[in-house]
Amino acid sequence: MNRNNFTLDIIKISIALLLFMLLVVNILKIDNIEKAFIVNDRKLNLVLDLTFETARLVEKIKEFFNPCSQSCTEDVKNYLVEEKDFIVAPDETKTDGTITRYFGPDPKDLNPLTVNVPDVYDSVHHYCLLPFARRHRDDPSLWKPALAERVEITDDYKAYIIHLRKGVTWQKPSVNLTKPEYKWLKGEHYVTAQDVKFTVDLILNPAVETAGNNFQNFSSCDVIDDYTVIFKWKKKLFSNLSSTLSFTPVPKFIYGFDEHGKAFPKETLGLNFNRHWYNRKFIGCGPYEFVSYEPGAIIKLKRNEDYFGEKPAIKEINWLIYDDRLSHIRKLKNRELDFVVITPAWYREEILNGKKDSPFKNGQINYHKFLYYSYSYIGWNMNKPLFSDKKVRHAMSYAFNGKEILESVFLGLGKLISGPFYPDSPYYDQTIKPFEFDLHKAKKLLSEAGWEDKNGDGILEKERDGRLRKFEFTLLLFGRNPEWIATANIYRENLLKIGIKMNVQKLDRSIMQKKIDDRDFDAFTGNCTIKWEPDLYETWHSSQAMIKSSNRVGFRNEEADKIIEELMVTFDKEKQIELCHKFHKIINQEQPCTFFRSPVVIYVWQNYVKNVNFQKVRPHADSMTWYIDKN
């Protein structure tokens, strides 16, 4: 099927009008010629010719006003698939509970486009907004209807026809609607194609500080009617699929206006959106609605009783705001928290070595181990001479005792990895093993790279730019993570044995992120979330090896670029797997990072939180199917 000519845009309307004018001219000509025929029957052939031309023009006009007449059929496949045997809240569940969970430190704000950090997305956006479609919980390769009830895709995967649900309303704004200044916000506001178009225009607006823009390949959003839009992409890319289906519109009636109801001028819309008056509040059309945000204290959500779909059992979600993760256990034991992730240290103390009367032992608190879709690593700045040599990077990986650190520091909570893929997925090449700890091999490689202890002080040196340079560098790490601090100490001791001096700089998250973005580092400890389908472009393509890009280590490799580019246009899963295995081999040979582990996280929750289960994609701890029963 090909429905790329479906759109009635301005150009087509103009052409249609031109054809219509030609039709009128031809009709007038026919009339004149018929009159003249009485005088001269030699005009007969011309009349016949013009009549044929008129009929052809009529057909062309029909095609413009019905572009699907030849290429579309009634049995066009809906790409979305309902999730069978999935029930949000079984009949016996209680529907009046409140759950209290951990949010994290205060967010910058709650803007749906400019803020996409995990804390805000997992806690607010996911519950209050609706994308066109959502992935199935147990088989994320399938998509189910959400805000869209139907999606049709052209054969070239460059056009997506989105059919929105009718009758879906935006939630009531979190303002005092009895005040005269908010009178303009009263009434029902329906989710329509205009909201979709408004959101697309914001994303494409260069003045908008969009967090994670996947629309570089986007061509246009064509509004057909209030509930039908077409997303068009310039190139056939596999990522177009998830970028389209996961698209989440925001309400134009809020974000297009100032606090007094005056529409923002087009010229300043982007800047006004970034600092919008509603950024400390939130509004959506999903199963939960925003209630309030108290900085330094709490974000409150409540169930959207007007939600069109199956409603969740838990009535209210409270997200506690604080920065001291060490207080998790105390809050759990005091029942101030109902669900949280605990550190390996607390896992050892409370679960492995806990006393018999511990709430983790007597059934008061439950726990579950989950192999998280992320991986941790040490990233080397390949733009710096120190780590531009592959032999040196190999030596750094041989000197990292990942196996010992995983067991002694992280208590075996994770899987050692050799590349940037989820270790239990087919995209991960199981034949490529992680570097084994070998200081002798590391020292040999350093010698081959020209590093020697020339003055006998125990630290390796090498001449560069006419000067003798010591092998000394600084590792950045997030200062509040005790496991990574212990890891750095072990690594530092082992490096010193082979003549390398490693300094450790502990930083707050924001400062560390700025240094990484500015490429002001030698090495850093990192963590990367893994997508369900492989998407290597942003993190590993040479074109992204620039300041403030996701290719933080400066990895550049022509062969890897070709693989990434082929993967981007490949829709066949077996071919995707083959390409990922090739890339895995290259990344293992180049060692732009010392890959460490995919973590196993420990989720813990009170025993009155029932039906707790986890979905395979972020957010894994989605409480939509849970309920509270304190009886």
Buried (B, 14 or more C-beta within 10 A) or exposed (E): BBBBBBBBEEEBEEEBEEBBEBBEEBBEBBEEBEEBBEEEEEBEEBBEEBBEBBEEBBEBBEBBEEBBEEBBEEEBEBBBEEBEEEEBBEEEBBEEBEBBBBBBEBBEBBBBBBBEEEBBBBBBBBBBBBBBBBBBBEEBEBBBBBBBBBBBBBEEBBBBBBBBBEEBBBBBBBBEEEEEEBEBBEEEBBBBBBBBBBBBBBBBBEBBBBBEEBBEBBBBBBBBEEBBBBBBBEEBBBBBBBBBBBBBBBBBBBBBBEEEEEEBEEEEBBBBBBEBBBBBBBBBBBBBBBBBBEEEBBBBBBBBEEBBBEBBBBBBBBBBBBEEBEBBBEBBBEBEBBBBBBBBBBBEBBBEEBEEEBBBEEEBBBEEEBBBBBBBBBBBBBEBEBBEBBBBBBBBBBBBBBEEBBEEBBBEBBBBBBBBBBBEBBBBBEEBEBBEBBBEBBBBBBBEBBBBBEEEEEBBBBEEEEEEBBBBBEBBBBBBBBBBBBBBEBBBEBBBEBBBBBEBBBBEBEEBBEBBBEBEBBBBBBBBEBBBBBBBBBBBBBEBBEEEBBBBBBBBBEEBBEBBBBBBEBEEEEEBBBBBBBBBBBBBEBBBBBBBBBBBBBBBBBEBBBBBBBBBBBBBBBBBBBBBBEE
